[in-house]
Amino acid sequence: MALIRLDKFISERTEYTRSQIKQLAAKGQISLNGSAEKKTDTKIDPETASVTVCGKDISAQRHRYILLNKPQGYVSSTEDTDGPSVLELIPPELRTKGMFPAGRLDKDTTGALLITDDGELAHRMLSPKSHIPKIYIVKLARPYENKYVDIFKKGIKLANGEACLPARVRSMENSEKLALIELHEGKYHQVKRMFAAVGNHVQKLMRISLGGLILPEKLGLGQSMELLHKDVENLFKEPPEDLFFADFSDFFSAILINN
Ligand code: URA
């Protein structure tokens, strides 16, 4: 495992800035492997170092969280079953043993997918009780109809009789065949089945947010980035209310249409 600076290690796991970390170290409030460490540029092995800040052991947080902008053609599983696994897209320096996709996007769906080795967090996130909001942008085969708003708001019944939780849907400014939908659950092929139940058909689908975690525009399809431990908590926060009504016409619709 590559060595990293002590202040980088601490800033990724806490709310302290590098200058605050320097001050804490000068006051003897940071310890490395049992003794006070005053130099914040000391290189440590993040896998084995024991670090405490103000008496709190922060080294136990060893899990990794990667946000992937999944392209089409990859499967959300750890093995290459029906195509290459999304894990193949994660650069080796970000990959750890035991990583898996926390959740599922269809092979032809693109967008935000969390990859982690933290089983507990994945369980918390995927539990039917969690209701983390997820926003998708959808390209439909037929024009969007305003009646979808009320039908989805009431909780639509799928073709097999399964009932969905209430969901928000809206059209997009730039095309009559583009829509945005927000779900609070994750049934198998749910978005596709919901639009099928109102007589439409999903041609393309991209997930743009998971809870309060929004796919950054700088993260191209197939790219991944490590999330800071403190950012992972955004998963369990509501996205900003205006996200659902934000103008995605330029950015995400272009990606959806062109890929
Ligand atoms: N709903 C779908 O239909 N497919 C996905 O990949 C995600 C949500």
Boltz pocket constraint, residues with backbone or C-beta under 6 A from the ligand:
constraints:
  - pocket:
      binder: B
      contacts: [[A, 104], [A, 105], [A, 106], [A, 107], [A, 109], [A, 187], [A, 188], [A, 189], [A, 190], [A, 191], [A, 192], [A, 193], [A, 205]]
      max_distance: 6.0
